[in-house]
Amino acid sequence: MFGDLFGKLQEAQQKMNDSKERLKHITVEGEAGNGAVKAVATGNREIKSLEIDPSLLAAERKEELEDLLISALNRALKNAEHAWENEMKNVAGGMLGGMGLPGM
């Protein structure tokens, strides 16, 4: 009984590690200002790159640039969160698929 449970836990840990590795290679984008600022993140919610339209680099546009950066980064991270959630649902579904839960 416990051997089977231990085996399932090891399998779950391996699936989680595999998922984290896959998420490193998934990229999502967030943009703001009609594409004037673009942020790219991985499925593990790490920012990989930022692109800023040169017209936003003028001193008088500093506040606008800051607002657009925040928006683009938040959108990229939200998209990364969705990718992460989908990956975790796939892992959880695979683990629970053969184990019916009592009362559910």
Helices and strands as residue ranges (DSSP letters): H 2-24, E 27-32, E 37-42, E 47-52, G 54-57, G 59-61, H 62-96
